[in-house]
Amino acid sequence: MSIVKINVLTVPEEQREVLEKRFAARAGAVEGSDGFEWFELLRPVEGTDTYLVYTRWRDEESFQAWLEGPMRAAHQGGGGNGGEKPKPAATGSTLWSFEVVQQTEPKNA
């Protein structure tokens, strides 16, 4: 069954818009990766400065292939106009890993 990776990002309030714009600018970048199944960026609504980046993969090998290829290349790029690489919007990051042991199909709207 699938695996889930949740990147837990600590994002100060003044950096929230920056983080969300960066994710929006890269929309679609992960969807074409072999083994990719799902993505969600979760914004905190109360009492925390923690964003969750939820991705779901067919297996650990698919995630590792993306991590070592497209993701690494995206995070090593420069500032675009010959400038420096932009500073991270997050002040901290932790990766949580899970195996999916039970699921239901999404309800169609």
Phi and psi restraints in degrees (range 20) as a CNS / XPLOR table:
assign (resid 1 and name C) (resid 2 and name N)
       (resid 2 and name CA) (resid 2 and name C) 1.0 -64.8 20.0 2
assign (resid 2 and name N) (resid 2 and name CA)
       (resid 2 and name C) (resid 3 and name N) 1.0 165.8 20.0 2
assign (resid 2 and name C) (resid 3 and name N)
       (resid 3 and name CA) (resid 3 and name C) 1.0 -121.3 20.0 2
assign (resid 3 and name N) (resid 3 and name CA)
       (resid 3 and name C) (resid 4 and name N) 1.0 154.4 20.0 2
assign (resid 3 and name C) (resid 4 and name N)
       (resid 4 and name CA) (resid 4 and name C) 1.0 -121.1 20.0 2
assign (resid 4 and name N) (resid 4 and name CA)
       (resid 4 and name C) (resid 5 and name N) 1.0 136.1 20.0 2
assign (resid 4 and name C) (resid 5 and name N)
       (resid 5 and name CA) (resid 5 and name C) 1.0 -119.4 20.0 2
assign (resid 5 and name N) (resid 5 and name CA)
       (resid 5 and name C) (resid 6 and name N) 1.0 125.9 20.0 2
assign (resid 5 and name C) (resid 6 and name N)
       (resid 6 and name CA) (resid 6 and name C) 1.0 -119.4 20.0 2
assign (resid 6 and name N) (resid 6 and name CA)
       (resid 6 and name C) (resid 7 and name N) 1.0 115.2 20.0 2
assign (resid 6 and name C) (resid 7 and name N)
       (resid 7 and name CA) (resid 7 and name C) 1.0 -90.3 20.0 2
assign (resid 7 and name N) (resid 7 and name CA)
       (resid 7 and name C) (resid 8 and name N) 1.0 117.0 20.0 2
assign (resid 7 and name C) (resid 8 and name N)
       (resid 8 and name CA) (resid 8 and name C) 1.0 -94.9 20.0 2
assign (resid 8 and name N) (resid 8 and name CA)
       (resid 8 and name C) (resid 9 and name N) 1.0 112.3 20.0 2
assign (resid 8 and name C) (resid 9 and name N)
       (resid 9 and name CA) (resid 9 and name C) 1.0 -110.8 20.0 2
assign (resid 9 and name N) (resid 9 and name CA)
       (resid 9 and name C) (resid 10 and name N) 1.0 127.7 20.0 2
assign (resid 9 and name C) (resid 10 and name N)
       (resid 10 and name CA) (resid 10 and name C) 1.0 -88.4 20.0 2
assign (resid 10 and name N) (resid 10 and name CA)
       (resid 10 and name C) (resid 11 and name N) 1.0 117.8 20.0 2
assign (resid 10 and name C) (resid 11 and name N)
       (resid 11 and name CA) (resid 11 and name C) 1.0 -129.1 20.0 2
assign (resid 11 and name N) (resid 11 and name CA)
       (resid 11 and name C) (resid 12 and name N) 1.0 112.5 20.0 2
assign (resid 11 and name C) (resid 12 and name N)
       (resid 12 and name CA) (resid 12 and name C) 1.0 -58.8 20.0 2
assign (resid 12 and name N) (resid 12 and name CA)
       (resid 12 and name C) (resid 13 and name N) 1.0 148.8 20.0 2
assign (resid 12 and name C) (resid 13 and name N)
       (resid 13 and name CA) (resid 13 and name C) 1.0 -52.2 20.0 2
assign (resid 13 and name N) (resid 13 and name CA)
       (resid 13 and name C) (resid 14 and name N) 1.0 -39.6 20.0 2
assign (resid 13 and name C) (resid 14 and name N)
       (resid 14 and name CA) (resid 14 and name C) 1.0 -70.8 20.0 2
assign (resid 14 and name N) (resid 14 and name CA)
       (resid 14 and name C) (resid 15 and name N) 1.0 -10.1 20.0 2
assign (resid 14 and name C) (resid 15 and name N)
       (resid 15 and name CA) (resid 15 and name C) 1.0 -106.0 20.0 2
assign (resid 15 and name N) (resid 15 and name CA)
       (resid 15 and name C) (resid 16 and name N) 1.0 -3.2 20.0 2
assign (resid 15 and name C) (resid 16 and name N)
       (resid 16 and name CA) (resid 16 and name C) 1.0 -57.0 20.0 2
assign (resid 16 and name N) (resid 16 and name CA)
       (resid 16 and name C) (resid 17 and name N) 1.0 -48.3 20.0 2
assign (resid 16 and name C) (resid 17 and name N)
       (resid 17 and name CA) (resid 17 and name C) 1.0 -62.2 20.0 2
assign (resid 17 and name N) (resid 17 and name CA)
       (resid 17 and name C) (resid 18 and name N) 1.0 -39.2 20.0 2
assign (resid 17 and name C) (resid 18 and name N)
       (resid 18 and name CA) (resid 18 and name C) 1.0 -60.6 20.0 2
assign (resid 18 and name N) (resid 18 and name CA)
       (resid 18 and name C) (resid 19 and name N) 1.0 -49.0 20.0 2
assign (resid 18 and name C) (resid 19 and name N)
       (resid 19 and name CA) (resid 19 and name C) 1.0 -59.2 20.0 2
assign (resid 19 and name N) (resid 19 and name CA)
       (resid 19 and name C) (resid 20 and name N) 1.0 -48.5 20.0 2
assign (resid 19 and name C) (resid 20 and name N)
       (resid 20 and name CA) (resid 20 and name C) 1.0 -64.1 20.0 2
assign (resid 20 and name N) (resid 20 and name CA)
       (resid 20 and name C) (resid 21 and name N) 1.0 -37.8 20.0 2
assign (resid 20 and name C) (resid 21 and name N)
       (resid 21 and name CA) (resid 21 and name C) 1.0 -66.7 20.0 2
assign (resid 21 and name N) (resid 21 and name CA)
       (resid 21 and name C) (resid 22 and name N) 1.0 -38.0 20.0 2
assign (resid 21 and name C) (resid 22 and name N)
       (resid 22 and name CA) (resid 22 and name C) 1.0 -64.4 20.0 2
assign (resid 22 and name N) (resid 22 and name CA)
       (resid 22 and name C) (resid 23 and name N) 1.0 -42.6 20.0 2
assign (resid 22 and name C) (resid 23 and name N)
       (resid 23 and name CA) (resid 23 and name C) 1.0 -64.6 20.0 2
assign (resid 23 and name N) (resid 23 and name CA)
       (resid 23 and name C) (resid 24 and name N) 1.0 -41.7 20.0 2
assign (resid 23 and name C) (resid 24 and name N)
       (resid 24 and name CA) (resid 24 and name C) 1.0 -61.9 20.0 2
assign (resid 24 and name N) (resid 24 and name CA)
       (resid 24 and name C) (resid 25 and name N) 1.0 -38.1 20.0 2
assign (resid 24 and name C) (resid 25 and name N)
       (resid 25 and name CA) (resid 25 and name C) 1.0 -66.5 20.0 2
assign (resid 25 and name N) (resid 25 and name CA)
       (resid 25 and name C) (resid 26 and name N) 1.0 -25.8 20.0 2
assign (resid 25 and name C) (resid 26 and name N)
       (resid 26 and name CA) (resid 26 and name C) 1.0 -101.4 20.0 2
assign (resid 26 and name N) (resid 26 and name CA)
       (resid 26 and name C) (resid 27 and name N) 1.0 12.2 20.0 2
assign (resid 26 and name C) (resid 27 and name N)
       (resid 27 and name CA) (resid 27 and name C) 1.0 -52.7 20.0 2
assign (resid 27 and name N) (resid 27 and name CA)
       (resid 27 and name C) (resid 28 and name N) 1.0 132.4 20.0 2
assign (resid 27 and name C) (resid 28 and name N)
       (resid 28 and name CA) (resid 28 and name C) 1.0 90.9 20.0 2
assign (resid 28 and name N) (resid 28 and name CA)
       (resid 28 and name C) (resid 29 and name N) 1.0 -9.8 20.0 2
assign (resid 28 and name C) (resid 29 and name N)
       (resid 29 and name CA) (resid 29 and name C) 1.0 -66.2 20.0 2
assign (resid 29 and name N) (resid 29 and name CA)
       (resid 29 and name C) (resid 30 and name N) 1.0 -33.2 20.0 2
assign (resid 29 and name C) (resid 30 and name N)
       (resid 30 and name CA) (resid 30 and name C) 1.0 -93.8 20.0 2
assign (resid 30 and name N) (resid 30 and name CA)
       (resid 30 and name C) (resid 31 and name N) 1.0 -23.6 20.0 2
assign (resid 30 and name C) (resid 31 and name N)
       (resid 31 and name CA) (resid 31 and name C) 1.0 -59.5 20.0 2
assign (resid 31 and name N) (resid 31 and name CA)
       (resid 31 and name C) (resid 32 and name N) 1.0 -28.4 20.0 2
assign (resid 31 and name C) (resid 32 and name N)
       (resid 32 and name CA) (resid 32 and name C) 1.0 -83.9 20.0 2
assign (resid 32 and name N) (resid 32 and name CA)
       (resid 32 and name C) (resid 33 and name N) 1.0 -2.0 20.0 2
assign (resid 32 and name C) (resid 33 and name N)
       (resid 33 and name CA) (resid 33 and name C) 1.0 -73.9 20.0 2
assign (resid 33 and name N) (resid 33 and name CA)
       (resid 33 and name C) (resid 34 and name N) 1.0 138.1 20.0 2
assign (resid 33 and name C) (resid 34 and name N)
       (resid 34 and name CA) (resid 34 and name C) 1.0 -59.3 20.0 2
assign (resid 34 and name N) (resid 34 and name CA)
       (resid 34 and name C) (resid 35 and name N) 1.0 129.2 20.0 2
assign (resid 34 and name C) (resid 35 and name N)
       (resid 35 and name CA) (resid 35 and name C) 1.0 88.8 20.0 2
assign (resid 35 and name N) (resid 35 and name CA)
       (resid 35 and name C) (resid 36 and name N) 1.0 -7.0 20.0 2
assign (resid 35 and name C) (resid 36 and name N)
       (resid 36 and name CA) (resid 36 and name C) 1.0 -70.3 20.0 2
assign (resid 36 and name N) (resid 36 and name CA)
       (resid 36 and name C) (resid 37 and name N) 1.0 138.3 20.0 2
assign (resid 36 and name C) (resid 37 and name N)
       (resid 37 and name CA) (resid 37 and name C) 1.0 -123.1 20.0 2
assign (resid 37 and name N) (resid 37 and name CA)
       (resid 37 and name C) (resid 38 and name N) 1.0 -36.5 20.0 2
assign (resid 37 and name C) (resid 38 and name N)
       (resid 38 and name CA) (resid 38 and name C) 1.0 -159.3 20.0 2
assign (resid 38 and name N) (resid 38 and name CA)
       (resid 38 and name C) (resid 39 and name N) 1.0 149.2 20.0 2
assign (resid 38 and name C) (resid 39 and name N)
       (resid 39 and name CA) (resid 39 and name C) 1.0 -141.4 20.0 2
assign (resid 39 and name N) (resid 39 and name CA)
       (resid 39 and name C) (resid 40 and name N) 1.0 141.1 20.0 2
assign (resid 39 and name C) (resid 40 and name N)
       (resid 40 and name CA) (resid 40 and name C) 1.0 -148.2 20.0 2
assign (resid 40 and name N) (resid 40 and name CA)
       (resid 40 and name C) (resid 41 and name N) 1.0 137.5 20.0 2
assign (resid 40 and name C) (resid 41 and name N)
       (resid 41 and name CA) (resid 41 and name C) 1.0 -104.7 20.0 2
assign (resid 41 and name N) (resid 41 and name CA)
       (resid 41 and name C) (resid 42 and name N) 1.0 118.6 20.0 2
assign (resid 41 and name C) (resid 42 and name N)
       (resid 42 and name CA) (resid 42 and name C) 1.0 -106.7 20.0 2
assign (resid 42 and name N) (resid 42 and name CA)
       (resid 42 and name C) (resid 43 and name N) 1.0 120.8 20.0 2
assign (resid 42 and name C) (resid 43 and name N)
       (resid 43 and name CA) (resid 43 and name C) 1.0 -92.7 20.0 2
assign (resid 43 and name N) (resid 43 and name CA)
       (resid 43 and name C) (resid 44 and name N) 1.0 135.6 20.0 2
assign (resid 43 and name C) (resid 44 and name N)
       (resid 44 and name CA) (resid 44 and name C) 1.0 -69.0 20.0 2
assign (resid 44 and name N) (resid 44 and name CA)
       (resid 44 and name C) (resid 45 and name N) 1.0 146.0 20.0 2
assign (resid 44 and name C) (resid 45 and name N)
       (resid 45 and name CA) (resid 45 and name C) 1.0 -112.2 20.0 2
assign (resid 45 and name N) (resid 45 and name CA)
       (resid 45 and name C) (resid 46 and name N) 1.0 -19.4 20.0 2
assign (resid 45 and name C) (resid 46 and name N)
       (resid 46 and name CA) (resid 46 and name C) 1.0 -161.6 20.0 2
assign (resid 46 and name N) (resid 46 and name CA)
       (resid 46 and name C) (resid 47 and name N) 1.0 137.3 20.0 2
assign (resid 46 and name C) (resid 47 and name N)
       (resid 47 and name CA) (resid 47 and name C) 1.0 71.8 20.0 2
assign (resid 47 and name N) (resid 47 and name CA)
       (resid 47 and name C) (resid 48 and name N) 1.0 11.4 20.0 2
assign (resid 47 and name C) (resid 48 and name N)
       (resid 48 and name CA) (resid 48 and name C) 1.0 -154.0 20.0 2
assign (resid 48 and name N) (resid 48 and name CA)
       (resid 48 and name C) (resid 49 and name N) 1.0 158.8 20.0 2
assign (resid 48 and name C) (resid 49 and name N)
       (resid 49 and name CA) (resid 49 and name C) 1.0 -112.6 20.0 2
assign (resid 49 and name N) (resid 49 and name CA)
       (resid 49 and name C) (resid 50 and name N) 1.0 27.1 20.0 2
assign (resid 49 and name C) (resid 50 and name N)
       (resid 50 and name CA) (resid 50 and name C) 1.0 -103.5 20.0 2
assign (resid 50 and name N) (resid 50 and name CA)
       (resid 50 and name C) (resid 51 and name N) 1.0 120.3 20.0 2
assign (resid 50 and name C) (resid 51 and name N)
       (resid 51 and name CA) (resid 51 and name C) 1.0 -93.8 20.0 2
assign (resid 51 and name N) (resid 51 and name CA)
       (resid 51 and name C) (resid 52 and name N) 1.0 150.6 20.0 2
assign (resid 51 and name C) (resid 52 and name N)
       (resid 52 and name CA) (resid 52 and name C) 1.0 -118.9 20.0 2
assign (resid 52 and name N) (resid 52 and name CA)
       (resid 52 and name C) (resid 53 and name N) 1.0 129.7 20.0 2
assign (resid 52 and name C) (resid 53 and name N)
       (resid 53 and name CA) (resid 53 and name C) 1.0 -108.5 20.0 2
assign (resid 53 and name N) (resid 53 and name CA)
       (resid 53 and name C) (resid 54 and name N) 1.0 107.1 20.0 2
assign (resid 53 and name C) (resid 54 and name N)
       (resid 54 and name CA) (resid 54 and name C) 1.0 -98.9 20.0 2
assign (resid 54 and name N) (resid 54 and name CA)
       (resid 54 and name C) (resid 55 and name N) 1.0 121.9 20.0 2
assign (resid 54 and name C) (resid 55 and name N)
       (resid 55 and name CA) (resid 55 and name C) 1.0 -129.0 20.0 2
assign (resid 55 and name N) (resid 55 and name CA)
       (resid 55 and name C) (resid 56 and name N) 1.0 146.1 20.0 2
assign (resid 55 and name C) (resid 56 and name N)
       (resid 56 and name CA) (resid 56 and name C) 1.0 -124.6 20.0 2
assign (resid 56 and name N) (resid 56 and name CA)
       (resid 56 and name C) (resid 57 and name N) 1.0 138.0 20.0 2
assign (resid 56 and name C) (resid 57 and name N)
       (resid 57 and name CA) (resid 57 and name C) 1.0 -132.2 20.0 2
assign (resid 57 and name N) (resid 57 and name CA)
       (resid 57 and name C) (resid 58 and name N) 1.0 153.9 20.0 2
assign (resid 57 and name C) (resid 58 and name N)
       (resid 58 and name CA) (resid 58 and name C) 1.0 -59.0 20.0 2
assign (resid 58 and name N) (resid 58 and name CA)
       (resid 58 and name C) (resid 59 and name N) 1.0 -40.8 20.0 2
assign (resid 58 and name C) (resid 59 and name N)
       (resid 59 and name CA) (resid 59 and name C) 1.0 -162.6 20.0 2
assign (resid 59 and name N) (resid 59 and name CA)
       (resid 59 and name C) (resid 60 and name N) 1.0 170.5 20.0 2
assign (resid 59 and name C) (resid 60 and name N)
       (resid 60 and name CA) (resid 60 and name C) 1.0 -61.1 20.0 2
assign (resid 60 and name N) (resid 60 and name CA)
       (resid 60 and name C) (resid 61 and name N) 1.0 -37.2 20.0 2
assign (resid 60 and name C) (resid 61 and name N)
       (resid 61 and name CA) (resid 61 and name C) 1.0 -62.0 20.0 2
assign (resid 61 and name N) (resid 61 and name CA)
       (resid 61 and name C) (resid 62 and name N) 1.0 -39.6 20.0 2
assign (resid 61 and name C) (resid 62 and name N)
       (resid 62 and name CA) (resid 62 and name C) 1.0 -64.1 20.0 2
assign (resid 62 and name N) (resid 62 and name CA)
       (resid 62 and name C) (resid 63 and name N) 1.0 -43.6 20.0 2
assign (resid 62 and name C) (resid 63 and name N)
       (resid 63 and name CA) (resid 63 and name C) 1.0 -62.6 20.0 2
assign (resid 63 and name N) (resid 63 and name CA)
       (resid 63 and name C) (resid 64 and name N) 1.0 -46.3 20.0 2
assign (resid 63 and name C) (resid 64 and name N)
       (resid 64 and name CA) (resid 64 and name C) 1.0 -62.7 20.0 2
assign (resid 64 and name N) (resid 64 and name CA)
       (resid 64 and name C) (resid 65 and name N) 1.0 -38.3 20.0 2
assign (resid 64 and name C) (resid 65 and name N)
       (resid 65 and name CA) (resid 65 and name C) 1.0 -63.0 20.0 2
assign (resid 65 and name N) (resid 65 and name CA)
       (resid 65 and name C) (resid 66 and name N) 1.0 -41.1 20.0 2
assign (resid 65 and name C) (resid 66 and name N)
       (resid 66 and name CA) (resid 66 and name C) 1.0 -67.5 20.0 2
assign (resid 66 and name N) (resid 66 and name CA)
       (resid 66 and name C) (resid 67 and name N) 1.0 -41.9 20.0 2
assign (resid 66 and name C) (resid 67 and name N)
       (resid 67 and name CA) (resid 67 and name C) 1.0 -60.5 20.0 2
assign (resid 67 and name N) (resid 67 and name CA)
       (resid 67 and name C) (resid 68 and name N) 1.0 -42.3 20.0 2
assign (resid 67 and name C) (resid 68 and name N)
       (resid 68 and name CA) (resid 68 and name C) 1.0 -84.2 20.0 2
assign (resid 68 and name N) (resid 68 and name CA)
       (resid 68 and name C) (resid 69 and name N) 1.0 -14.7 20.0 2
assign (resid 68 and name C) (resid 69 and name N)
       (resid 69 and name CA) (resid 69 and name C) 1.0 -110.3 20.0 2
assign (resid 69 and name N) (resid 69 and name CA)
       (resid 69 and name C) (resid 70 and name N) 1.0 -97.3 20.0 2
assign (resid 69 and name C) (resid 70 and name N)
       (resid 70 and name CA) (resid 70 and name C) 1.0 -57.9 20.0 2
assign (resid 70 and name N) (resid 70 and name CA)
       (resid 70 and name C) (resid 71 and name N) 1.0 -40.5 20.0 2
assign (resid 70 and name C) (resid 71 and name N)
       (resid 71 and name CA) (resid 71 and name C) 1.0 -66.9 20.0 2
assign (resid 71 and name N) (resid 71 and name CA)
       (resid 71 and name C) (resid 72 and name N) 1.0 -44.1 20.0 2
assign (resid 71 and name C) (resid 72 and name N)
       (resid 72 and name CA) (resid 72 and name C) 1.0 -61.4 20.0 2
assign (resid 72 and name N) (resid 72 and name CA)
       (resid 72 and name C) (resid 73 and name N) 1.0 -44.5 20.0 2
assign (resid 72 and name C) (resid 73 and name N)
       (resid 73 and name CA) (resid 73 and name C) 1.0 -62.1 20.0 2
assign (resid 73 and name N) (resid 73 and name CA)
       (resid 73 and name C) (resid 74 and name N) 1.0 -41.1 20.0 2
assign (resid 73 and name C) (resid 74 and name N)
       (resid 74 and name CA) (resid 74 and name C) 1.0 -64.7 20.0 2
assign (resid 74 and name N) (resid 74 and name CA)
       (resid 74 and name C) (resid 75 and name N) 1.0 -36.9 20.0 2
assign (resid 74 and name C) (resid 75 and name N)
       (resid 75 and name CA) (resid 75 and name C) 1.0 -85.7 20.0 2
assign (resid 75 and name N) (resid 75 and name CA)
       (resid 75 and name C) (resid 76 and name N) 1.0 -9.0 20.0 2
assign (resid 75 and name C) (resid 76 and name N)
       (resid 76 and name CA) (resid 76 and name C) 1.0 -100.1 20.0 2
assign (resid 76 and name N) (resid 76 and name CA)
       (resid 76 and name C) (resid 77 and name N) 1.0 -4.1 20.0 2
assign (resid 76 and name C) (resid 77 and name N)
       (resid 77 and name CA) (resid 77 and name C) 1.0 -66.4 20.0 2
assign (resid 77 and name N) (resid 77 and name CA)
       (resid 77 and name C) (resid 78 and name N) 1.0 161.5 20.0 2
assign (resid 77 and name C) (resid 78 and name N)
       (resid 78 and name CA) (resid 78 and name C) 1.0 -85.1 20.0 2
assign (resid 78 and name N) (resid 78 and name CA)
       (resid 78 and name C) (resid 79 and name N) 1.0 -168.1 20.0 2
assign (resid 78 and name C) (resid 79 and name N)
       (resid 79 and name CA) (resid 79 and name C) 1.0 -77.2 20.0 2
assign (resid 79 and name N) (resid 79 and name CA)
       (resid 79 and name C) (resid 80 and name N) 1.0 -2.8 20.0 2
assign (resid 79 and name C) (resid 80 and name N)
       (resid 80 and name CA) (resid 80 and name C) 1.0 98.7 20.0 2
assign (resid 80 and name N) (resid 80 and name CA)
       (resid 80 and name C) (resid 81 and name N) 1.0 -49.3 20.0 2
assign (resid 80 and name C) (resid 81 and name N)
       (resid 81 and name CA) (resid 81 and name C) 1.0 -107.3 20.0 2
assign (resid 81 and name N) (resid 81 and name CA)
       (resid 81 and name C) (resid 82 and name N) 1.0 38.5 20.0 2
assign (resid 81 and name C) (resid 82 and name N)
       (resid 82 and name CA) (resid 82 and name C) 1.0 77.3 20.0 2
assign (resid 82 and name N) (resid 82 and name CA)
       (resid 82 and name C) (resid 83 and name N) 1.0 4.1 20.0 2
assign (resid 82 and name C) (resid 83 and name N)
       (resid 83 and name CA) (resid 83 and name C) 1.0 -86.1 20.0 2
assign (resid 83 and name N) (resid 83 and name CA)
       (resid 83 and name C) (resid 84 and name N) 1.0 -175.0 20.0 2
assign (resid 83 and name C) (resid 84 and name N)
       (resid 84 and name CA) (resid 84 and name C) 1.0 -77.9 20.0 2
assign (resid 84 and name N) (resid 84 and name CA)
       (resid 84 and name C) (resid 85 and name N) 1.0 160.2 20.0 2
assign (resid 84 and name C) (resid 85 and name N)
       (resid 85 and name CA) (resid 85 and name C) 1.0 -63.3 20.0 2
assign (resid 85 and name N) (resid 85 and name CA)
       (resid 85 and name C) (resid 86 and name N) 1.0 133.8 20.0 2
assign (resid 85 and name C) (resid 86 and name N)
       (resid 86 and name CA) (resid 86 and name C) 1.0 -63.0 20.0 2
assign (resid 86 and name N) (resid 86 and name CA)
       (resid 86 and name C) (resid 87 and name N) 1.0 148.7 20.0 2
assign (resid 86 and name C) (resid 87 and name N)
       (resid 87 and name CA) (resid 87 and name C) 1.0 -70.2 20.0 2
assign (resid 87 and name N) (resid 87 and name CA)
       (resid 87 and name C) (resid 88 and name N) 1.0 146.4 20.0 2
assign (resid 87 and name C) (resid 88 and name N)
       (resid 88 and name CA) (resid 88 and name C) 1.0 -60.3 20.0 2
assign (resid 88 and name N) (resid 88 and name CA)
       (resid 88 and name C) (resid 89 and name N) 1.0 143.9 20.0 2
assign (resid 88 and name C) (resid 89 and name N)
       (resid 89 and name CA) (resid 89 and name C) 1.0 -78.0 20.0 2
assign (resid 89 and name N) (resid 89 and name CA)
       (resid 89 and name C) (resid 90 and name N) 1.0 -28.2 20.0 2
assign (resid 89 and name C) (resid 90 and name N)
       (resid 90 and name CA) (resid 90 and name C) 1.0 -89.5 20.0 2
assign (resid 90 and name N) (resid 90 and name CA)
       (resid 90 and name C) (resid 91 and name N) 1.0 146.0 20.0 2
assign (resid 90 and name C) (resid 91 and name N)
       (resid 91 and name CA) (resid 91 and name C) 1.0 -98.1 20.0 2
assign (resid 91 and name N) (resid 91 and name CA)
       (resid 91 and name C) (resid 92 and name N) 1.0 -7.0 20.0 2
assign (resid 91 and name C) (resid 92 and name N)
       (resid 92 and name CA) (resid 92 and name C) 1.0 -161.5 20.0 2
assign (resid 92 and name N) (resid 92 and name CA)
       (resid 92 and name C) (resid 93 and name N) 1.0 156.4 20.0 2
assign (resid 92 and name C) (resid 93 and name N)
       (resid 93 and name CA) (resid 93 and name C) 1.0 -151.6 20.0 2
assign (resid 93 and name N) (resid 93 and name CA)
       (resid 93 and name C) (resid 94 and name N) 1.0 135.7 20.0 2
assign (resid 93 and name C) (resid 94 and name N)
       (resid 94 and name CA) (resid 94 and name C) 1.0 -135.1 20.0 2
assign (resid 94 and name N) (resid 94 and name CA)
       (resid 94 and name C) (resid 95 and name N) 1.0 139.3 20.0 2
assign (resid 94 and name C) (resid 95 and name N)
       (resid 95 and name CA) (resid 95 and name C) 1.0 -105.9 20.0 2
assign (resid 95 and name N) (resid 95 and name CA)
       (resid 95 and name C) (resid 96 and name N) 1.0 123.2 20.0 2
assign (resid 95 and name C) (resid 96 and name N)
       (resid 96 and name CA) (resid 96 and name C) 1.0 -102.0 20.0 2
assign (resid 96 and name N) (resid 96 and name CA)
       (resid 96 and name C) (resid 97 and name N) 1.0 142.5 20.0 2
assign (resid 96 and name C) (resid 97 and name N)
       (resid 97 and name CA) (resid 97 and name C) 1.0 -125.0 20.0 2
assign (resid 97 and name N) (resid 97 and name CA)
       (resid 97 and name C) (resid 98 and name N) 1.0 138.2 20.0 2
assign (resid 97 and name C) (resid 98 and name N)
       (resid 98 and name CA) (resid 98 and name C) 1.0 -139.9 20.0 2
assign (resid 98 and name N) (resid 98 and name CA)
       (resid 98 and name C) (resid 99 and name N) 1.0 152.3 20.0 2
assign (resid 98 and name C) (resid 99 and name N)
       (resid 99 and name CA) (resid 99 and name C) 1.0 -102.7 20.0 2
assign (resid 99 and name N) (resid 99 and name CA)
       (resid 99 and name C) (resid 100 and name N) 1.0 138.0 20.0 2
assign (resid 99 and name C) (resid 100 and name N)
       (resid 100 and name CA) (resid 100 and name C) 1.0 -80.3 20.0 2
assign (resid 100 and name N) (resid 100 and name CA)
       (resid 100 and name C) (resid 101 and name N) 1.0 120.3 20.0 2
assign (resid 100 and name C) (resid 101 and name N)
       (resid 101 and name CA) (resid 101 and name C) 1.0 -109.8 20.0 2
assign (resid 101 and name N) (resid 101 and name CA)
       (resid 101 and name C) (resid 102 and name N) 1.0 -15.6 20.0 2
assign (resid 101 and name C) (resid 102 and name N)
       (resid 102 and name CA) (resid 102 and name C) 1.0 -155.6 20.0 2
assign (resid 102 and name N) (resid 102 and name CA)
       (resid 102 and name C) (resid 103 and name N) 1.0 143.9 20.0 2
assign (resid 102 and name C) (resid 103 and name N)
       (resid 103 and name CA) (resid 103 and name C) 1.0 -153.7 20.0 2
assign (resid 103 and name N) (resid 103 and name CA)
       (resid 103 and name C) (resid 104 and name N) 1.0 160.6 20.0 2
assign (resid 103 and name C) (resid 104 and name N)
       (resid 104 and name CA) (resid 104 and name C) 1.0 -123.8 20.0 2
assign (resid 104 and name N) (resid 104 and name CA)
       (resid 104 and name C) (resid 105 and name N) 1.0 156.4 20.0 2
assign (resid 104 and name C) (resid 105 and name N)
       (resid 105 and name CA) (resid 105 and name C) 1.0 -73.1 20.0 2
assign (resid 105 and name N) (resid 105 and name CA)
       (resid 105 and name C) (resid 106 and name N) 1.0 143.8 20.0 2
assign (resid 105 and name C) (resid 106 and name N)
       (resid 106 and name CA) (resid 106 and name C) 1.0 -60.8 20.0 2
assign (resid 106 and name N) (resid 106 and name CA)
       (resid 106 and name C) (resid 107 and name N) 1.0 144.9 20.0 2
assign (resid 106 and name C) (resid 107 and name N)
       (resid 107 and name CA) (resid 107 and name C) 1.0 -77.2 20.0 2
assign (resid 107 and name N) (resid 107 and name CA)
       (resid 107 and name C) (resid 108 and name N) 1.0 126.6 20.0 2
assign (resid 107 and name C) (resid 108 and name N)
       (resid 108 and name CA) (resid 108 and name C) 1.0 -75.5 20.0 2
assign (resid 108 and name N) (resid 108 and name CA)
       (resid 108 and name C) (resid 109 and name N) 1.0 139.2 20.0 2
